[in-house]
Amino acid sequence: MSDINALIEEINRFREARDWRQFHNPKDLALSLSLEAAELLENFQWKTSEEAVASNLSGMKDELADVLIYALMLCSDLELDLETIIKAKLEKNNQKYPIDKAKGSKEKYSDLS
């Protein structure tokens, strides 16, 4: 994960150079992450997935980057190891969605039989 850590360091240098960390408490980072995710979603409004991608992939890249930047800043500020929390969540999902029940299914874990 050294590439991710280097990316987090680059993001932190960017915001520290602008003295923005003072505005980046966990609540506001979470709010900003949600707002940027909504802006990403807005690209799909009233379009099929194919239409949306064809018409504004560039804008989607920018919005997705914003989502990821806020998520990485939040991990950094909360001193969370990205690899550790992702692996822990994958293990939880593995328990909730065993292959023999979930493969090829879109059902929520509580509805799998």
MOVENVEN-V9104 format. One record per backbone hydrogen bond with DSSP energy under -1.0 kcal/mol. NH is the residue of the N-H (numbers start at 0). CO is the residue of the C=O. Records with the same first field share a line. If there is no record, write none. Layout:
NH: CO / CO
This chain:
4: 0
5: 1
6: 2
7: 3
8: 4
9: 5
10: 6
11: 7
12: 8
13: 9
14: 10
15: 11
16: 12
18: 15
19: 14
22: 19
23: 20
28: 24
29: 25
30: 26
31: 27
32: 28
33: 29
34: 30
35: 31
36: 32
37: 33
38: 34
39: 35
40: 36
41: 37
42: 39
43: 40
46: 43
51: 47
52: 48
53: 49
54: 50
55: 51
59: 55
60: 56
61: 57
62: 58
63: 59
64: 60
65: 61
66: 62
67: 63
68: 64
69: 65
70: 66
71: 67
72: 68
73: 69
74: 70
75: 71
76: 72
77: 73
78: 75
79: 74
84: 80
85: 81
86: 82
87: 83
88: 84
89: 85
90: 86
91: 87
92: 88
93: 89
94: 90
95: 91
96: 92
100: 97
101: 97
102: 98
104: 101
110: 107
